[in-house]
Amino acid sequence: MPEPQRPGRPRDPEVDEAILAAALDLLAHVGYARLTMDQVAAQARVGKASIYLRWPNKVALVADAIQHRAAVVPEIPDTGELRTDMLVFLRTLLRRKSAAEPAVAAVSGEIASNPELRMAWRHGLTGALRASVRVIVERAMKRGELHDGSDVEMLSMLPLTLLQNWRLEHGRGPDDAVVERIVAQFYTPASHSAGNARDLRRTTRKRTPRKDPRARRPIS
């Protein structure tokens, strides 16, 4: 007797890609208000049921399509060190967001005029980014770089919140220098910080000139 299929979203990246591409293309041509799931299914050449297995409604589908095209969420690095993982991830995030601006601008009218769509896009993106940071934090805890009592949830939210607030506070986007300040303050283990401080002292310490042993001593 064949094993019954388990409920849930079928994992077929080709179908996912076809649906997302169709949704974004139709959004640009007919707008959000006139876009229907039937249209998306027809253009993607899939059954409408296949769409609803993946997305519960049009808002979720369109929000995911925009995020997919923008490709904002970086891959999670695994360098074996908390500080380096966080630097790589946050630096890549800044570059991805800058590169994604044209794609988001193409449908910015829909996002701006539809609060439900705007909320779904922001929450979906924020959730994905926060989950990625959480992986980095949890790996660091397993390696012993963070103590067992560390607040994983807060450490996962912190860098994204700080980067967002920087833009609001300063009227411009953060840069690599801001990322380095965040990582140095919150994601650099004490031993690493002490090592960096020692290196800095070595490079900045004024060297005392050595006396030439051949120099003649004054006659007393």
CYANA upper distance limits for C-alpha pairs under 8 A (distance plus 0.5 A):
  8 GLY  CA     53 LEU  CA      7.44
  9 ARG  CA     53 LEU  CA      5.88
  9 ARG  CA     54 ARG  CA      6.06
 10 PRO  CA     53 LEU  CA      8.10
 10 PRO  CA     54 ARG  CA      8.39
 12 ASP  CA     16 ASP  CA      6.88
 13 PRO  CA     17 GLU  CA      6.52
 14 GLU  CA     18 ALA  CA      6.72
 15 VAL  CA     19 ILE  CA      6.72
 15 VAL  CA     44 ALA  CA      8.44
 15 VAL  CA     46 VAL  CA      8.20
 16 ASP  CA     20 LEU  CA      6.65
 17 GLU  CA     21 ALA  CA      6.49
 18 ALA  CA     22 ALA  CA      6.58
 18 ALA  CA     44 ALA  CA      5.65
 19 ILE  CA     23 ALA  CA      6.63
 19 ILE  CA     40 VAL  CA      7.12
 19 ILE  CA     41 ALA  CA      7.62
 19 ILE  CA     44 ALA  CA      5.74
 19 ILE  CA     46 VAL  CA      8.41
 19 ILE  CA     51 ILE  CA      7.78
 20 LEU  CA     24 LEU  CA      6.77
 20 LEU  CA     61 LEU  CA      7.89
 20 LEU  CA     62 VAL  CA      8.24
 20 LEU  CA     64 ASP  CA      8.01
 20 LEU  CA     65 ALA  CA      5.35
 20 LEU  CA     68 HIS  CA      7.99
 21 ALA  CA     25 ASP  CA      6.61
 21 ALA  CA     44 ALA  CA      8.30
 21 ALA  CA     65 ALA  CA      7.54
 22 ALA  CA     26 LEU  CA      6.56
 22 ALA  CA     40 VAL  CA      6.13
 22 ALA  CA     43 GLN  CA      6.34
 22 ALA  CA     44 ALA  CA      6.09
 23 ALA  CA     27 LEU  CA      6.51
 23 ALA  CA     40 VAL  CA      6.09
 23 ALA  CA     61 LEU  CA      7.94
 23 ALA  CA     62 VAL  CA      6.84
 23 ALA  CA     65 ALA  CA      7.12
 24 LEU  CA     28 ALA  CA      6.88
 24 LEU  CA     62 VAL  CA      7.41
 24 LEU  CA     65 ALA  CA      6.47
 24 LEU  CA     66 ILE  CA      7.33
 25 ASP  CA     29 HIS  CA      6.96
 26 LEU  CA     30 VAL  CA      6.22
 26 LEU  CA     31 GLY  CA      7.54
 26 LEU  CA     35 LEU  CA      7.16
 26 LEU  CA     39 GLN  CA      8.40
 26 LEU  CA     40 VAL  CA      7.82
 27 LEU  CA     31 GLY  CA      5.12
 27 LEU  CA     32 TYR  CA      6.00
 27 LEU  CA     35 LEU  CA      6.95
 27 LEU  CA     62 VAL  CA      8.42
 27 LEU  CA    107 VAL  CA      8.21
 28 ALA  CA    106 ALA  CA      8.03
 28 ALA  CA    107 VAL  CA      7.46
 30 VAL  CA     34 ARG  CA      6.37
 30 VAL  CA     35 LEU  CA      6.70
 31 GLY  CA     35 LEU  CA      6.66
 31 GLY  CA    110 GLU  CA      7.90
 32 TYR  CA    110 GLU  CA      6.93
 35 LEU  CA     39 GLN  CA      7.40
 35 LEU  CA     40 VAL  CA      8.35
 36 THR  CA     40 VAL  CA      7.06
 36 THR  CA     58 LYS  CA      7.95
 37 MET  CA     41 ALA  CA      6.59
 37 MET  CA     48 LYS  CA      7.24
 37 MET  CA     51 ILE  CA      8.28
 37 MET  CA     58 LYS  CA      7.32
 38 ASP  CA     42 ALA  CA      6.64
 38 ASP  CA     48 LYS  CA      6.89
 39 GLN  CA     43 GLN  CA      6.68
 40 VAL  CA     44 ALA  CA      6.46
 41 ALA  CA     45 ARG  CA      6.21
 41 ALA  CA     46 VAL  CA      5.63
 41 ALA  CA     47 GLY  CA      6.23
 41 ALA  CA     48 LYS  CA      5.78
 41 ALA  CA     51 ILE  CA      7.72
 42 ALA  CA     46 VAL  CA      7.08
 42 ALA  CA     47 GLY  CA      8.22
 46 VAL  CA     50 SER  CA      7.11
 46 VAL  CA     51 ILE  CA      8.34
 47 GLY  CA     51 ILE  CA      7.61
 48 LYS  CA     52 TYR  CA      7.09
 49 ALA  CA     53 LEU  CA      6.69
 50 SER  CA     54 ARG  CA      7.32
 51 ILE  CA     55 TRP  CA      6.55
 52 TYR  CA     56 PRO  CA      5.93
 52 TYR  CA     57 ASN  CA      7.56
 55 TRP  CA     60 ALA  CA      6.43
 55 TRP  CA     61 LEU  CA      6.09
 56 PRO  CA     60 ALA  CA      7.15
 56 PRO  CA     61 LEU  CA      8.25
 57 ASN  CA     61 LEU  CA      6.93
 58 LYS  CA     62 VAL  CA      6.58
 59 VAL  CA     63 ALA  CA      6.56
 59 VAL  CA    116 GLU  CA      7.60
 59 VAL  CA    117 LEU  CA      5.96
 59 VAL  CA    120 ALA  CA      7.43
 60 ALA  CA     64 ASP  CA      6.57
 60 ALA  CA    117 LEU  CA      8.14
 60 ALA  CA    120 ALA  CA      6.90
 60 ALA  CA    121 TRP  CA      8.39
 61 LEU  CA     65 ALA  CA      6.58
 62 VAL  CA     66 ILE  CA      6.74
 62 VAL  CA    117 LEU  CA      8.16
 63 ALA  CA     67 GLN  CA      6.85
 63 ALA  CA    117 LEU  CA      6.85
 63 ALA  CA    118 ARG  CA      8.26
 63 ALA  CA    120 ALA  CA      6.51
 63 ALA  CA    121 TRP  CA      5.15
 63 ALA  CA    124 GLY  CA      8.12
 64 ASP  CA     68 HIS  CA      6.45
 64 ASP  CA    121 TRP  CA      7.45
 64 ASP  CA    124 GLY  CA      7.95
 65 ALA  CA     69 ARG  CA      6.72
 66 ILE  CA     70 ALA  CA      6.57
 66 ILE  CA    103 ALA  CA      8.04
 66 ILE  CA    104 VAL  CA      7.30
 66 ILE  CA    121 TRP  CA      8.22
 67 GLN  CA     71 ALA  CA      6.45
 67 GLN  CA     72 VAL  CA      7.27
 67 GLN  CA    121 TRP  CA      7.70
 67 GLN  CA    125 LEU  CA      7.50
 68 HIS  CA     72 VAL  CA      8.35
 69 ARG  CA    103 ALA  CA      7.35
 70 ALA  CA     96 ARG  CA      8.47
 70 ALA  CA     97 LYS  CA      8.46
 70 ALA  CA     99 ALA  CA      8.25
 70 ALA  CA    100 ALA  CA      5.15
 70 ALA  CA    101 GLU  CA      8.16
 70 ALA  CA    103 ALA  CA      6.25
 70 ALA  CA    104 VAL  CA      7.26
 71 ALA  CA     96 ARG  CA      7.49
 71 ALA  CA    100 ALA  CA      7.43
 72 VAL  CA     93 LEU  CA      7.17
 72 VAL  CA     96 ARG  CA      5.50
 72 VAL  CA     97 LYS  CA      6.11
 72 VAL  CA    100 ALA  CA      7.00
 72 VAL  CA    125 LEU  CA      8.49
 73 VAL  CA     93 LEU  CA      7.11
 73 VAL  CA     96 ARG  CA      7.87
 73 VAL  CA    125 LEU  CA      8.05
 73 VAL  CA    128 ALA  CA      7.54
 73 VAL  CA    129 LEU  CA      6.64
 74 PRO  CA     89 PHE  CA      7.10
 74 PRO  CA     92 THR  CA      6.86
 74 PRO  CA     93 LEU  CA      6.54
 74 PRO  CA     96 ARG  CA      7.90
 75 GLU  CA     89 PHE  CA      8.03
 76 ILE  CA     85 ASP  CA      8.35
 76 ILE  CA     89 PHE  CA      7.09
 76 ILE  CA    132 SER  CA      6.71
 76 ILE  CA    133 VAL  CA      8.49
 76 ILE  CA    135 VAL  CA      8.33
 76 ILE  CA    136 ILE  CA      7.91
 77 PRO  CA     85 ASP  CA      5.98
 77 PRO  CA     88 VAL  CA      7.43
 77 PRO  CA     89 PHE  CA      7.06
 77 PRO  CA    136 ILE  CA      8.39
 78 ASP  CA     85 ASP  CA      6.61
 78 ASP  CA    136 ILE  CA      8.29
 79 THR  CA     84 THR  CA      7.18
 79 THR  CA     85 ASP  CA      6.43
 80 GLY  CA     85 ASP  CA      8.02
 81 GLU  CA     85 ASP  CA      6.58
 81 GLU  CA    140 ALA  CA      7.55
 82 LEU  CA     86 MET  CA      6.61
 82 LEU  CA    136 ILE  CA      7.36
 82 LEU  CA    137 VAL  CA      7.72
 82 LEU  CA    139 ARG  CA      8.42
 82 LEU  CA    140 ALA  CA      6.01
 82 LEU  CA    145 GLU  CA      7.65
 82 LEU  CA    187 TYR  CA      7.03
 82 LEU  CA    188 THR  CA      7.50
 82 LEU  CA    189 PRO  CA      8.48
 83 ARG  CA     87 LEU  CA      6.71
 83 ARG  CA    183 VAL  CA      6.92
 83 ARG  CA    184 ALA  CA      8.22
 83 ARG  CA    187 TYR  CA      6.08
 83 ARG  CA    188 THR  CA      5.68
 83 ARG  CA    189 PRO  CA      8.17
 84 THR  CA     88 VAL  CA      6.59
 85 ASP  CA     89 PHE  CA      6.62
 85 ASP  CA    136 ILE  CA      7.32
 86 MET  CA     90 LEU  CA      6.52
 86 MET  CA    133 VAL  CA      8.26
 86 MET  CA    136 ILE  CA      7.67
 86 MET  CA    183 VAL  CA      7.27
 86 MET  CA    187 TYR  CA      7.85
 87 LEU  CA     91 ARG  CA      6.45
 87 LEU  CA    179 VAL  CA      7.35
 87 LEU  CA    180 GLU  CA      7.34
 87 LEU  CA    183 VAL  CA      7.14
 88 VAL  CA     92 THR  CA      6.56
 89 PHE  CA     93 LEU  CA      6.61
 90 LEU  CA     94 LEU  CA      6.85
 90 LEU  CA    179 VAL  CA      7.05
 91 ARG  CA     95 ARG  CA      7.11
 91 ARG  CA    176 ASP  CA      6.71
 91 ARG  CA    179 VAL  CA      7.34
 92 THR  CA     96 ARG  CA      6.59
 93 LEU  CA     97 LYS  CA      6.60
 94 LEU  CA     98 SER  CA      6.88
 94 LEU  CA    174 PRO  CA      8.27
 94 LEU  CA    175 ASP  CA      7.79
 95 ARG  CA     99 ALA  CA      6.71
 96 ARG  CA    100 ALA  CA      6.49
 97 LYS  CA    101 GLU  CA      6.93
100 ALA  CA    104 VAL  CA      6.77
101 GLU  CA    105 ALA  CA      6.39
102 PRO  CA    106 ALA  CA      6.84
103 ALA  CA    107 VAL  CA      7.83
104 VAL  CA    108 SER  CA      6.27
105 ALA  CA    109 GLY  CA      8.27
107 VAL  CA    111 ILE  CA      7.00
108 SER  CA    112 ALA  CA      6.38
109 GLY  CA    113 SER  CA      6.54
110 GLU  CA    114 ASN  CA      6.40
110 GLU  CA    117 LEU  CA      8.27
111 ILE  CA    115 PRO  CA      7.59
111 ILE  CA    117 LEU  CA      6.39
111 ILE  CA    118 ARG  CA      5.37
112 ALA  CA    118 ARG  CA      7.19
114 ASN  CA    118 ARG  CA      6.65
115 PRO  CA    119 MET  CA      6.50
116 GLU  CA    120 ALA  CA      6.68
117 LEU  CA    121 TRP  CA      6.64
118 ARG  CA    122 ARG  CA      6.67
119 MET  CA    123 HIS  CA      6.39
120 ALA  CA    124 GLY  CA      6.34
121 TRP  CA    125 LEU  CA      6.62
122 ARG  CA    126 THR  CA      6.42
123 HIS  CA    127 GLY  CA      6.33
124 GLY  CA    128 ALA  CA      6.74
125 LEU  CA    129 LEU  CA      6.71
126 THR  CA    130 ARG  CA      6.48
127 GLY  CA    131 ALA  CA      6.58
128 ALA  CA    132 SER  CA      6.88
129 LEU  CA    133 VAL  CA      6.86
129 LEU  CA    160 LEU  CA      8.39
130 ARG  CA    134 ARG  CA      6.61
130 ARG  CA    156 SER  CA      6.20
130 ARG  CA    157 MET  CA      6.58
130 ARG  CA    160 LEU  CA      8.00
131 ALA  CA    135 VAL  CA      6.94
131 ALA  CA    156 SER  CA      7.95
132 SER  CA    136 ILE  CA      7.19
133 VAL  CA    137 VAL  CA      6.79
133 VAL  CA    156 SER  CA      5.71
133 VAL  CA    157 MET  CA      8.34
134 ARG  CA    138 GLU  CA      6.51
134 ARG  CA    152 VAL  CA      7.30
134 ARG  CA    153 GLU  CA      7.81
134 ARG  CA    155 LEU  CA      8.05
134 ARG  CA    156 SER  CA      5.35
135 VAL  CA    139 ARG  CA      6.62
136 ILE  CA    140 ALA  CA      6.83
137 VAL  CA    141 MET  CA      6.88
137 VAL  CA    152 VAL  CA      7.18
137 VAL  CA    155 LEU  CA      7.60
137 VAL  CA    156 SER  CA      7.39
138 GLU  CA    142 LYS  CA      6.88
138 GLU  CA    152 VAL  CA      7.59
139 ARG  CA    143 ARG  CA      6.85
140 ALA  CA    144 GLY  CA      6.77
140 ALA  CA    145 GLU  CA      5.72
140 ALA  CA    146 LEU  CA      6.54
141 MET  CA    145 GLU  CA      6.18
141 MET  CA    146 LEU  CA      5.23
141 MET  CA    147 HIS  CA      6.87
141 MET  CA    148 ASP  CA      7.12
144 GLY  CA    148 ASP  CA      8.49
145 GLU  CA    189 PRO  CA      6.55
146 LEU  CA    150 SER  CA      7.03
146 LEU  CA    189 PRO  CA      7.70
151 ASP  CA    155 LEU  CA      6.71
152 VAL  CA    156 SER  CA      6.50
153 GLU  CA    157 MET  CA      6.86
154 MET  CA    158 LEU  CA      6.44
155 LEU  CA    159 PRO  CA      8.04
157 MET  CA    161 THR  CA      6.67
158 LEU  CA    162 LEU  CA      6.62
159 PRO  CA    163 LEU  CA      6.65
159 PRO  CA    182 ILE  CA      7.34
160 LEU  CA    164 GLN  CA      6.67
161 THR  CA    165 ASN  CA      6.56
162 LEU  CA    166 TRP  CA      6.52
162 LEU  CA    182 ILE  CA      8.50
163 LEU  CA    167 ARG  CA      7.27
163 LEU  CA    173 GLY  CA      8.46
163 LEU  CA    174 PRO  CA      6.83
163 LEU  CA    178 VAL  CA      8.46
163 LEU  CA    179 VAL  CA      8.44
164 GLN  CA    168 LEU  CA      7.23
165 ASN  CA    169 GLU  CA      6.39
166 TRP  CA    170 HIS  CA      6.34
166 TRP  CA    171 GLY  CA      8.28
166 TRP  CA    172 ARG  CA      8.09
166 TRP  CA    173 GLY  CA      7.47
166 TRP  CA    174 PRO  CA      6.79
167 ARG  CA    171 GLY  CA      5.73
167 ARG  CA    172 ARG  CA      5.44
167 ARG  CA    173 GLY  CA      5.34
167 ARG  CA    174 PRO  CA      6.91
168 LEU  CA    172 ARG  CA      7.96
174 PRO  CA    178 VAL  CA      6.37
174 PRO  CA    179 VAL  CA      8.05
175 ASP  CA    179 VAL  CA      7.11
176 ASP  CA    180 GLU  CA      6.67
177 ALA  CA    181 ARG  CA      6.81
178 VAL  CA    182 ILE  CA      6.82
179 VAL  CA    183 VAL  CA      6.71
180 GLU  CA    184 ALA  CA      6.42
181 ARG  CA    185 GLN  CA      6.56
182 ILE  CA    186 PHE  CA      6.57
182 ILE  CA    187 TYR  CA      7.94
183 VAL  CA    187 TYR  CA      5.22
183 VAL  CA    188 THR  CA      6.67
184 ALA  CA    188 THR  CA      5.79
184 ALA  CA    193 SER  CA      8.28
188 THR  CA    192 HIS  CA      6.90
188 THR  CA    193 SER  CA      6.79
189 PRO  CA    193 SER  CA      6.81
190 ALA  CA    194 ALA  CA      6.58
191 SER  CA    195 GLY  CA      6.73
192 HIS  CA    196 ASN  CA      6.72
193 SER  CA    197 ALA  CA      6.65
194 ALA  CA    198 ARG  CA      6.71
195 GLY  CA    199 ASP  CA      6.72
196 ASN  CA    200 LEU  CA      6.61
197 ALA  CA    201 ARG  CA      6.68
198 ARG  CA    202 ARG  CA      6.69
199 ASP  CA    203 THR  CA      6.84
200 LEU  CA    204 THR  CA      6.65
201 ARG  CA    205 ARG  CA      6.13
211 LYS  CA    215 ALA  CA      8.05
